[in-house]
Amino acid sequence: MGVTIPGRTETRRGGDGVLTGVKVELEQRSLEEFISERGRRLLRAAWLLTGDAGHAEDLLQTALAKCWDRFEDLGDDATFEAYLRTTLHRTYISWWRKRSWTSESPTGQSLDVAAPETTREARLDLYRALMELSRPQRSAIVLHHLEDLPLAEVARILKLPLGTVKTHIHRGVATLRQSSHLTQEVT
């Protein structure tokens, strides 16, 4: 049995073989429920990209504004999250290219969005080490190592060849291993 988006009509064959238009309603989770469930993780990804709590909130808000009308069209939360995450990274890249906010410096305020078992000092060390990377390296490492996306998905999101993504990750990890901010080895 196929299910369609709320308010859409699905054509089915009735028991007598006659085609009928049947309106099928799908109970959709609201966008607010989606954000309350996954927003913290998305905000963490935005913070790891921008390095600033205010910019992270702006980035996530901008991505949500671009995507909110597609929430019901995309069908399920996983598909919408992938679409939103792609929009988040592409918006970051767009901002980075425009350099509209890069002249500002972070206030030293950290956003408490890291995993609960990490300490505040460890989060600050990670932040400092990530800020030593180039933006392409940081984006690739955040997507692959911190968001656990496969390399092919990282390449698709960043619109880069797979080999370039691997190079950014390799060089970024090498830089992180040499970082004075990190005491543990990065794998």
Secondary structure as UniProt FT lines:
FT   TURN            6..7
FT   STRAND          9..13
FT   TURN            15..16
FT   STRAND          19..23
FT   HELIX           31..50
FT   HELIX           53..67
FT   HELIX           68..70
FT   TURN            71..74
FT   HELIX           77..98
FT   TURN            102..103
FT   TURN            116..117
FT   HELIX           120..131
FT   HELIX           135..141
FT   HELIX           142..146
FT   HELIX           151..158
FT   HELIX           162..178
FT   TURN            180..181
//
